[in-house]
Amino acid sequence: MRLRLRNIFLVYFVVSSVGLMYALLQIGQPCDCKGTNAHGRIQHSVVKGHRDLPEDDHLPVIYVVTPTYARPHQRAELTRLSQTLLLIPSLHWILVEDSAERSKSVADLLAQSGLHYTHLNVQTPPVMKLKDSDPNWLKPRGVEQRNEALRWLKLNKSPKDFGVVYFADDDNTYSVRIFQEMRYTQKVSVWPVGLVGGLRYEGPRVEKGHVIGFHTAWKPHRPFPIDMAGFAVSLSLLLSHPEARFDPNAERGFLESSLLGQLVSIGDLEPRAHNCTKVWVWHTRTEKPKLKQEEILEKQGRGSDLNIQV
Ligand SMILES: *[C@@H]1O[C@H](CO)[C@@H](O)[C@H](O)[C@H]1NC(C)=O
């Protein structure tokens, strides 16, 4: 009898332990919680990633805003960027497609990324769009998409949410150091960007801890001759200027100035990266893939399998 009771207890113990283990394992899994914003669009708002540990809760959130558009190497760029972002705690990726609809390709990539994210889309009006034959500097790119992210932040965040907003294009190269530098931004923090403006680097000139000018060779009369990747804005500053936007009609090179001019003056800029002496972000560009053989095979009706995502 004693033996029977002990066996029953043992079985009970094993079954409940397995149940508890299973429940604990489920806690870290991504949820596919979906919400709807004021525009009535379905959003995959908050997806918990495995990097989000409870001890990160007190950190200000870094909102990384990335405009993106469909092209042969899009998934390669987004994969590279997303896996850099995975290294950063307390981060929320706002990815905005230049398209009439959110694509399945990008949605799949985000769902598997392990990041907190929001997936948005807005199409650039045809008159503003670059033609294939236009050089890529003719018109500013990603303006409507960055502004859509600003609208989302305004609708979904309150001044109580501590955070910082960074506009990170999908083709640049980012050191994890730059995210550490921007996290505690009061108003607007700034740092040098490598390989931009025809120079080894462009960046603020700093004296006694204050920005006194800029190292730049191209259009130095710009109010803020800073690359998009060279600054971050505190969420509370943005929310206290709810109308602040990038100007779609800004002259070439003046896009950054069009937003920053509404928010700060030069004296407010907070130099980071060792008083702007370190380069921790690079304005790299990816070569356009050559797909000549693909076109030839397609004409013969034996192109690559379109079910295979590249
Ligand atoms: C930046 O410069 C200020 C003023 O010269 C100095 O006090 C500070 O230690 C410097 N910061 C870094 C990280 O080098």
The ligand as a Gaussian input file, in Angstrom:
#p B3LYP/6-31G(d) Opt

LIG

0 1
 C       34.367000      65.820000     -24.185000
 O       34.882000      67.104000     -23.935000
 C       34.581000      67.611000     -22.644000
 C       35.047000      69.059000     -22.578000
 O       36.342000      69.214000     -23.095000
 C       35.248000      66.727000     -21.601000
 O       34.953000      67.203000     -20.287000
 C       34.728000      65.311000     -21.759000
 O       35.386000      64.450000     -20.870000
 C       34.906000      64.815000     -23.182000
 N       34.235000      63.549000     -23.310000
 C       34.799000      62.442000     -23.819000
 C       33.989000      61.205000     -23.802000
 O       35.920000      62.433000     -24.260000

